[in-house]
């Protein structure tokens, strides 16, 4: 009962994707130099805080050894 004008066709478009594995996540936009700079400052700040904490712990241990 349907005529040829009622029929539709489906065209599958192929894209050039890199399907290396099931966990593929597109990279998104690249970070700006400012964002990279801010991340580096954060890393350095965390590293400095860790160094300070270690130094304070060592100083407490040395003071404790002097009292003995």
CNS distance restraints for C-alpha pairs under 8 A (distance, minus, plus):
assign (resid   2 and name CA) (resid   6 and name CA) 6.17 0.50 0.50
assign (resid   2 and name CA) (resid   7 and name CA) 7.78 0.50 0.50
assign (resid   3 and name CA) (resid   7 and name CA) 7.22 0.50 0.50
assign (resid  19 and name CA) (resid  24 and name CA) 6.73 0.50 0.50
assign (resid  20 and name CA) (resid  24 and name CA) 6.79 0.50 0.50
assign (resid  31 and name CA) (resid  35 and name CA) 5.92 0.50 0.50
assign (resid  31 and name CA) (resid  36 and name CA) 6.45 0.50 0.50
assign (resid  32 and name CA) (resid  36 and name CA) 6.33 0.50 0.50
assign (resid  33 and name CA) (resid  37 and name CA) 6.02 0.50 0.50
assign (resid  34 and name CA) (resid  38 and name CA) 6.14 0.50 0.50
assign (resid  35 and name CA) (resid  39 and name CA) 6.16 0.50 0.50
assign (resid  36 and name CA) (resid  40 and name CA) 6.18 0.50 0.50
assign (resid  37 and name CA) (resid  41 and name CA) 6.22 0.50 0.50
assign (resid  38 and name CA) (resid  42 and name CA) 6.24 0.50 0.50
assign (resid  39 and name CA) (resid  43 and name CA) 6.24 0.50 0.50
assign (resid  40 and name CA) (resid  44 and name CA) 6.18 0.50 0.50
assign (resid  41 and name CA) (resid  45 and name CA) 6.04 0.50 0.50
assign (resid  42 and name CA) (resid  46 and name CA) 6.20 0.50 0.50
assign (resid  43 and name CA) (resid  47 and name CA) 6.18 0.50 0.50
assign (resid  44 and name CA) (resid  48 and name CA) 6.06 0.50 0.50
assign (resid  45 and name CA) (resid  49 and name CA) 6.17 0.50 0.50
assign (resid  46 and name CA) (resid  50 and name CA) 6.22 0.50 0.50
assign (resid  47 and name CA) (resid  51 and name CA) 6.22 0.50 0.50
assign (resid  48 and name CA) (resid  52 and name CA) 6.15 0.50 0.50
assign (resid  49 and name CA) (resid  53 and name CA) 6.21 0.50 0.50
assign (resid  50 and name CA) (resid  54 and name CA) 6.21 0.50 0.50
assign (resid  51 and name CA) (resid  55 and name CA) 6.09 0.50 0.50
assign (resid  52 and name CA) (resid  56 and name CA) 6.11 0.50 0.50
assign (resid  53 and name CA) (resid  57 and name CA) 6.19 0.50 0.50
assign (resid  54 and name CA) (resid  58 and name CA) 6.16 0.50 0.50
assign (resid  55 and name CA) (resid  59 and name CA) 6.12 0.50 0.50
assign (resid  56 and name CA) (resid  60 and name CA) 6.22 0.50 0.50
assign (resid  57 and name CA) (resid  61 and name CA) 6.28 0.50 0.50
assign (resid  58 and name CA) (resid  62 and name CA) 6.20 0.50 0.50
assign (resid  59 and name CA) (resid  63 and name CA) 6.13 0.50 0.50
assign (resid  60 and name CA) (resid  64 and name CA) 6.07 0.50 0.50
assign (resid  61 and name CA) (resid  65 and name CA) 6.20 0.50 0.50
assign (resid  62 and name CA) (resid  66 and name CA) 6.30 0.50 0.50
assign (resid  63 and name CA) (resid  67 and name CA) 6.48 0.50 0.50
assign (resid  64 and name CA) (resid  68 and name CA) 6.71 0.50 0.50
